[in-house]
């Protein structure tokens, strides 16, 4: 069984939960530094892949920094592995 992206982090704000749960639409995640944007995006991508059986190469996630892009790459894999 794959991990549940919503349970990987203990507490989500209502806005973060909405960004993760609403997977059938495009969405921009805008927030300040340290607010959890990268975490929300990685969990959203994992949920899309798990629920829709999508291909990672068909998902576009844009970040403002190369560091955030690398962090997303590193964080997605554990979310997609079996428990």
C-alpha positions as CSV (number, residue, x, y, z in Angstrom):
1,X,0.0,0.0,0.0
2,X,1.3,3.5,-0.9
3,X,1.7,6.1,1.8
4,X,-1.2,8.6,2.2
5,X,0.2,12.1,1.3
6,X,-2.3,13.7,3.8
7,X,-0.9,11.9,6.8
8,X,2.8,12.5,6.1
9,X,2.7,15.8,7.9
10,X,0.8,16.1,11.2
11,X,-1.1,19.4,10.6
12,X,-2.2,21.2,7.5
13,X,-3.9,24.5,7.4
14,X,-7.3,24.5,5.6
15,X,-5.7,26.2,2.6
16,X,-2.8,23.6,2.5
17,X,-5.3,20.7,2.8
18,X,-7.4,22.2,-0.1
19,X,-4.3,22.5,-2.3
20,X,-3.4,18.9,-1.7
21,X,-6.9,17.4,-1.9
22,X,-8.2,19.2,-5.1
23,X,-6.2,17.3,-7.7
24,X,-8.5,17.7,-10.7
25,X,-7.6,21.3,-11.4
26,X,-4.5,23.5,-11.9
27,X,-3.5,25.5,-8.9
28,X,-1.0,28.1,-7.9
29,X,0.4,27.9,-4.4
30,X,1.5,31.4,-3.3
31,X,2.8,32.0,0.2
32,X,5.7,33.5,2.2
33,X,9.0,31.9,3.0
34,X,8.9,29.0,5.4
35,X,5.1,28.5,5.0
36,X,5.3,24.9,3.6
37,X,4.9,25.6,-0.1
38,X,7.4,22.9,-1.1
39,X,5.8,20.4,1.2
40,X,2.3,21.1,-0.1
41,X,3.5,20.8,-3.7
42,X,5.2,17.5,-3.1
43,X,2.2,16.1,-1.4
44,X,-0.1,17.4,-4.1
45,X,2.0,15.7,-6.8
46,X,2.2,12.5,-4.9
47,X,-1.6,12.5,-4.5
48,X,-2.2,13.1,-8.2
49,X,0.1,10.3,-9.1
50,X,-1.4,7.9,-6.6
51,X,-5.1,8.6,-7.3
52,X,-4.9,9.2,-11.1
53,X,-2.1,6.8,-11.9
54,X,-0.3,9.6,-13.7
55,X,3.2,9.8,-14.9
56,X,5.6,12.1,-13.1
57,X,6.9,13.3,-16.5
58,X,3.5,14.9,-17.2
59,X,3.5,17.1,-14.2
60,X,4.9,20.7,-14.2
61,X,5.8,22.2,-10.9
62,X,7.6,25.6,-11.0
63,X,9.6,27.0,-8.1
64,X,11.5,30.2,-7.7
65,X,14.7,28.6,-6.6
66,X,16.8,25.7,-7.7
67,X,17.0,24.7,-4.0
68,X,13.2,24.2,-3.8
69,X,13.2,22.2,-7.0
70,X,15.8,19.8,-5.6
71,X,13.9,19.6,-2.3
72,X,10.8,18.6,-4.2
73,X,12.6,15.9,-6.1
74,X,14.0,14.5,-2.9
75,X,10.7,14.6,-1.0
76,X,8.4,13.1,-3.7
77,X,10.2,9.7,-3.8
78,X,9.5,8.7,-0.2
79,X,5.8,9.7,-0.6
80,X,5.5,7.3,-3.5
81,X,7.2,4.3,-1.9
82,X,5.3,1.5,-0.2
83,X,4.9,1.5,3.5
